[in-house]
Amino acid sequence: MGENMNHECNLSEGRKSHHSDKVKKNLVTRLNRIEGQIRGIKGLIEKDTYCDDVITQIAATQSALNSVAKILLEGHLKTCVLERVNEGDTEVLDEVLLTIGKLMKK
């Protein structure tokens, strides 16, 4: 995290974000890796792998997904949210709090 997000909100065309090519490539690479992890977990279950080993792989996959969410949230806060607050739209803060609540739900 902490990289330049180059992330813009385009409210006139609906709720959309525009990530830089570098950020988008990073996110897609991470998601491809996660997709592979999910396929691996499915294979472990199909092979009757010891439950603890499967659970360990699930935990690693959840951690990877959390990393993707953190990157997206950081970019969202530093761009979209900041822009909307600067324009006087404080309702975006409630939106972000709901989103964070969803991320923290277990």
C-alpha positions as CSV (number, residue, x, y, z in Angstrom):
1,M,0.0,0.0,0.0
2,G,1.0,3.6,0.0
3,E,1.8,3.7,-3.7
4,N,0.4,6.6,-5.7
5,M,-3.1,5.5,-6.5
6,N,-3.8,7.8,-9.4
7,H,-7.4,7.2,-8.7
8,E,-10.2,9.5,-9.8
9,C,-13.9,9.5,-9.2
10,N,-16.1,10.4,-12.0
11,L,-19.5,11.3,-10.4
12,S,-21.0,12.8,-13.6
13,E,-20.9,9.3,-15.3
14,G,-22.2,7.5,-12.2
15,R,-20.2,5.9,-9.5
16,K,-17.0,4.8,-11.2
17,S,-13.3,4.9,-10.2
18,H,-10.4,5.1,-12.6
19,H,-7.2,3.5,-11.3
20,S,-3.9,4.0,-12.9
21,D,-2.7,1.2,-15.2
22,K,-0.1,0.3,-12.5
23,V,-2.6,0.0,-9.7
24,K,-5.1,-1.9,-12.0
25,K,-2.3,-4.3,-13.0
26,N,-1.4,-4.8,-9.3
27,L,-5.0,-5.5,-8.4
28,V,-5.6,-7.9,-11.3
29,T,-2.4,-9.8,-10.5
30,R,-3.4,-10.2,-6.9
31,L,-6.9,-11.3,-7.9
32,N,-5.5,-13.8,-10.4
33,R,-3.3,-15.2,-7.6
34,I,-6.4,-15.4,-5.3
35,E,-8.4,-17.1,-8.1
36,G,-5.6,-19.7,-8.2
37,Q,-5.7,-20.1,-4.4
38,I,-9.5,-20.8,-4.6
39,R,-9.0,-23.4,-7.3
40,G,-6.2,-24.9,-5.1
41,I,-8.6,-25.1,-2.1
42,K,-11.2,-26.8,-4.2
43,G,-8.6,-29.3,-5.3
44,L,-7.6,-29.9,-1.7
45,I,-11.2,-30.7,-0.7
46,E,-11.6,-33.0,-3.7
47,K,-8.5,-34.9,-2.6
48,D,-9.8,-35.2,1.0
49,T,-6.8,-33.2,2.3
50,Y,-6.6,-32.9,6.1
51,C,-9.0,-30.2,7.3
52,D,-6.4,-28.1,9.1
53,D,-4.3,-27.8,5.9
54,V,-7.4,-26.6,4.0
55,I,-8.3,-24.1,6.7
56,T,-4.8,-22.7,6.6
57,Q,-5.1,-22.2,2.8
58,I,-8.5,-20.5,3.3
59,A,-7.0,-18.1,5.9
60,A,-4.2,-17.2,3.4
61,T,-6.8,-16.5,0.7
62,Q,-8.8,-14.4,3.1
63,S,-5.7,-12.4,4.0
64,A,-4.9,-11.9,0.3
65,L,-8.5,-10.6,-0.3
66,N,-8.1,-8.3,2.6
67,S,-5.0,-6.8,1.0
68,V,-6.9,-6.1,-2.2
69,A,-9.6,-4.4,-0.1
70,K,-7.1,-2.3,1.8
71,I,-5.5,-1.1,-1.5
72,L,-8.9,-0.1,-2.8
73,L,-10.0,1.5,0.4
74,E,-6.8,3.6,0.6
75,G,-7.3,4.9,-2.9
76,H,-10.9,5.6,-2.3
77,L,-10.2,7.6,0.9
78,K,-7.4,9.6,-0.7
79,T,-9.3,10.5,-3.8
80,C,-13.1,10.0,-4.0
81,V,-13.8,10.6,-0.3
82,L,-11.4,13.5,0.0
83,E,-12.9,15.1,-3.1
84,R,-16.5,14.7,-2.0
85,V,-15.7,16.1,1.5
86,N,-13.9,19.1,0.0
87,E,-17.1,19.7,-2.0
88,G,-19.1,19.7,1.2
89,D,-20.6,16.2,0.8
90,T,-20.1,14.7,4.2
91,E,-22.6,11.9,3.5
92,V,-19.7,10.0,1.9
93,L,-18.3,9.5,5.4
94,D,-21.4,7.4,6.4
95,E,-20.9,5.5,3.2
96,V,-17.3,4.7,4.1
97,L,-18.2,3.7,7.6
98,L,-20.7,1.2,6.2
99,T,-18.1,-0.2,3.9
100,I,-15.6,-0.5,6.7
101,G,-18.2,-2.3,8.7
102,K,-18.8,-4.8,5.9
103,L,-15.0,-5.4,5.7
104,M,-14.8,-6.0,9.5
105,K,-17.8,-8.4,9.6
106,K,-17.0,-12.0,10.3
